[in-house]
Amino acid sequence: MSDISIDKQFHLKNRSIKNISELTFILETMEDYLYKEHVTKRKNDFSRWIREVFHKRDLAKKITKKSRKQTIRILKHYLKKYDVYETIIIGAGIAGMTAAIYASRKRMKFLIISTDFGGQINLTGPIENYPGFKQTNNMELLTNLESQLWYNNIKMNQGEDVKKIVKQKDGTFSIITSKAEYFSESIILATGARPRKLNVPGEEEMAGKGITYCAICDGPLYKNKIVAIIGGGNAALEAADFLINIAKKIYILNNKDELIANKILVEKITGQKKVEIIHNARTSRILGDKFVNGLKYEQKNREKHLKVSGIFVEIGRIPNTEFVKGLVDIDEDNHIKIDKQTSTSEQGIFAVGDCADGHEYQLIIAAGQGCMALLRAARYLARRHHHAT
Ligand SMILES: Cc1cc2nc3c(=O)[nH]c(=O)nc-3n(C[C@H](O)[C@H](O)[C@H](O)COP(=O)(O)OP(=O)(O)OC[C@H]3O[C@@H](n4cnc5c(N)ncnc54)[C@H](O)[C@@H]3O)c2cc1C
């Protein structure tokens, strides 16, 4: 093997290493070079190359005194860690799944990592504003999405939480999860949001004992019971709409002097016989022993008491962005700051759906942003690969 090939190989340190097959190829080419003649010198060259490409002094050290067979085994094992994805999508709600469908159609090397499948779709119940469906529901939409993923041969790492993302010297990212570490050239953050809590006495103690954050999931347990919904926005009124044929009576405790939900929902819920709306009511305490039996609220500086068997908290969502603080810019509500094209403050990282600062949070918006992010990520990769060659 000539010096030209050494240059060629050393030159690789400036490129992003795309996948294991590329690395295996390099390794196999180097095998001959390494073990034909001047073994020590060449081993030193090789060791230097390893250090420069992987930024790993310990790995370079590890292989210097090993036999050919051992070296190849160590490196092949190590290379698995350097199997770099073109993009990793974090979150399998509508935003992440849309990005995945586009990634698959672009034949990208990608991975979805998600705690669950479906995200907030699981909580929605009836859906009447998703184009192409006059009326659908969470189950139908999830089933269709699942079969679309299957049709596109998309697999995901479900049940895995991303804990940390670290930018590498070569511009790629290390993604550390509850199970493993992955490497990617770009990232699409689609981690959505979780329910906001009341943070009042009794809430934590009664969690799972009559206080709930998902009417669709837990509503059926409250057949013929008196319940309270806390909130005055879309989620609260959608919960009321769902509970109307289940509960005996529904109080809606709204902390403002009017409801802020869509007009169509307000018209549907107000005036219903079973529903009593209490405005300017600030929930102050959850009551109960083995199970919730009431709540206290403040209204015009007076504390009042309501007897209820179930409490549905529907006061908004908190974006799941804690793990990227310090990596990308976040606004005062903890949403990831993005531009019109879903780029974050960090090159190569895009954010979409309810975790981003889109101001409006709907399925169609999250899906649209998922599509945009993937297309932008593909452009980013094309530029990056072009500069690397
Ligand atoms: C009760 C309710 C009713 C609604 N009704 C409607 C409606 O009728 N129409 C409408 O358009 N919209 C509705 N919405 C809003 C809509 O559901 C959301 O805007 C949309 O689902 C957001 O999608 P997303 O993909 O951005 O996030 P999510 O659906 O929240 O998905 C986020 C994903 O990220 C994963 N995740 C989070 N953190 C991590 C981590 N650290 N590591 C790995 N994975 C992680 C989660 O497990 C999840 O899979 C409703 C919402 C609620 C709560």
The ligand as an SDF file (V2000), in Angstrom:
LIG
                    3D

 53 58  0  0  0  0  0  0  0  0999 V2000
  -56.8030   15.9920   25.8200 C   0  0  0  0  0  0  0  0  0  0  0  0
  -56.2430   16.5290   24.5340 C   0  0  0  0  0  0  0  0  0  0  0  0
  -57.0570   16.6650   23.4270 C   0  0  0  0  0  0  0  0  0  0  0  0
  -56.5390   17.1830   22.2260 C   0  0  0  0  0  0  0  0  0  0  0  0
  -57.3680   17.2760   21.1320 N   0  0  0  0  0  0  0  0  0  0  0  0
  -56.8640   17.7110   19.9430 C   0  0  0  0  0  0  0  0  0  0  0  0
  -57.6980   17.7720   18.7770 C   0  0  0  0  0  0  0  0  0  0  0  0
  -58.8890   17.4180   18.7970 O   0  0  0  0  0  0  0  0  0  0  0  0
  -57.1270   18.2380   17.6290 N   0  0  0  0  0  0  0  0  0  0  0  0
  -55.8260   18.6370   17.5340 C   0  0  0  0  0  0  0  0  0  0  0  0
  -55.3820   19.0230   16.4630 O   0  0  0  0  0  0  0  0  0  0  0  0
  -55.0260   18.5700   18.6260 N   0  0  0  0  0  0  0  0  0  0  0  0
  -55.5000   18.1280   19.8160 C   0  0  0  0  0  0  0  0  0  0  0  0
  -54.6850   18.0820   20.9290 N   0  0  0  0  0  0  0  0  0  0  0  0
  -53.2780   18.5460   20.8060 C   0  0  0  0  0  0  0  0  0  0  0  0
  -52.4160   17.4880   20.1310 C   0  0  0  0  0  0  0  0  0  0  0  0
  -52.6810   16.2290   20.7080 O   0  0  0  0  0  0  0  0  0  0  0  0
  -50.9490   17.8530   20.2690 C   0  0  0  0  0  0  0  0  0  0  0  0
  -50.7200   19.1510   19.7810 O   0  0  0  0  0  0  0  0  0  0  0  0
  -50.0500   16.8940   19.4920 C   0  0  0  0  0  0  0  0  0  0  0  0
  -50.3810   15.5640   19.7870 O   0  0  0  0  0  0  0  0  0  0  0  0
  -48.5860   17.1560   19.8240 C   0  0  0  0  0  0  0  0  0  0  0  0
  -47.7920   16.2330   19.1560 O   0  0  0  0  0  0  0  0  0  0  0  0
  -46.2100   16.1470   19.3560 P   0  0  0  0  0  0  0  0  0  0  0  0
  -45.7490   15.0600   18.4400 O   0  0  0  0  0  0  0  0  0  0  0  0
  -45.6180   17.4810   19.2450 O   0  0  0  0  0  0  0  0  0  0  0  0
  -45.9800   15.7330   20.8810 O   0  0  0  0  0  0  0  0  0  0  0  0
  -46.5210   14.5240   21.7720 P   0  0  0  0  0  0  0  0  0  0  0  0
  -47.7460   13.9480   21.2230 O   0  0  0  0  0  0  0  0  0  0  0  0
  -46.5450   15.0380   23.1570 O   0  0  0  0  0  0  0  0  0  0  0  0
  -45.3780   13.4170   21.6290 O   0  0  0  0  0  0  0  0  0  0  0  0
  -44.1390   13.5430   22.2550 C   0  0  0  0  0  0  0  0  0  0  0  0
  -43.4000   12.2180   22.2000 C   0  0  0  0  0  0  0  0  0  0  0  0
  -42.0950   12.3890   22.7390 O   0  0  0  0  0  0  0  0  0  0  0  0
  -41.7900   11.3310   23.6620 C   0  0  0  0  0  0  0  0  0  0  0  0
  -40.8010   11.8630   24.6100 N   0  0  0  0  0  0  0  0  0  0  0  0
  -40.9050   12.9080   25.4650 C   0  0  0  0  0  0  0  0  0  0  0  0
  -39.7530   13.1060   26.1240 N   0  0  0  0  0  0  0  0  0  0  0  0
  -38.8910   12.1530   25.6770 C   0  0  0  0  0  0  0  0  0  0  0  0
  -37.5260   11.8220   25.9660 C   0  0  0  0  0  0  0  0  0  0  0  0
  -36.7990   12.5210   26.8360 N   0  0  0  0  0  0  0  0  0  0  0  0
  -36.9820   10.7720   25.3320 N   0  0  0  0  0  0  0  0  0  0  0  0
  -37.6740   10.0520   24.4230 C   0  0  0  0  0  0  0  0  0  0  0  0
  -38.9680   10.3290   24.1040 N   0  0  0  0  0  0  0  0  0  0  0  0
  -39.5530   11.3620   24.7090 C   0  0  0  0  0  0  0  0  0  0  0  0
  -43.1510   11.0080   24.2690 C   0  0  0  0  0  0  0  0  0  0  0  0
  -43.1380    9.6990   24.8160 O   0  0  0  0  0  0  0  0  0  0  0  0
  -44.0510   11.1150   23.0280 C   0  0  0  0  0  0  0  0  0  0  0  0
  -44.0180    9.9270   22.2700 O   0  0  0  0  0  0  0  0  0  0  0  0
  -55.1670   17.5600   22.1390 C   0  0  0  0  0  0  0  0  0  0  0  0
  -54.3400   17.4010   23.2460 C   0  0  0  0  0  0  0  0  0  0  0  0
  -54.8550   16.8820   24.4390 C   0  0  0  0  0  0  0  0  0  0  0  0
  -53.9470   16.7010   25.6280 C   0  0  0  0  0  0  0  0  0  0  0  0
  1  2  1  0
  2  3  1  0
  2 52  2  0
  3  4  2  0
  4  5  1  0
  4 50  1  0
  5  6  2  0
  6  7  1  0
  6 13  1  0
  7  8  2  0
  7  9  1  0
  9 10  1  0
 10 11  2  0
 10 12  1  0
 12 13  2  0
 13 14  1  0
 14 15  1  0
 14 50  1  0
 15 16  1  0
 16 17  1  0
 16 18  1  0
 18 19  1  0
 18 20  1  0
 20 21  1  0
 20 22  1  0
 22 23  1  0
 23 24  1  0
 24 25  2  0
 24 26  1  0
 24 27  1  0
 27 28  1  0
 28 29  2  0
 28 30  1  0
 28 31  1  0
 31 32  1  0
 32 33  1  0
 33 34  1  0
 33 48  1  0
 34 35  1  0
 35 36  1  0
 35 46  1  0
 36 37  1  0
 36 45  1  0
 37 38  2  0
 38 39  1  0
 39 40  1  0
 39 45  2  0
 40 41  1  0
 40 42  2  0
 42 43  1  0
 43 44  2  0
 44 45  1  0
 46 47  1  0
 46 48  1  0
 48 49  1  0
 50 51  2  0
 51 52  1  0
 52 53  1  0
M  END
$$$$
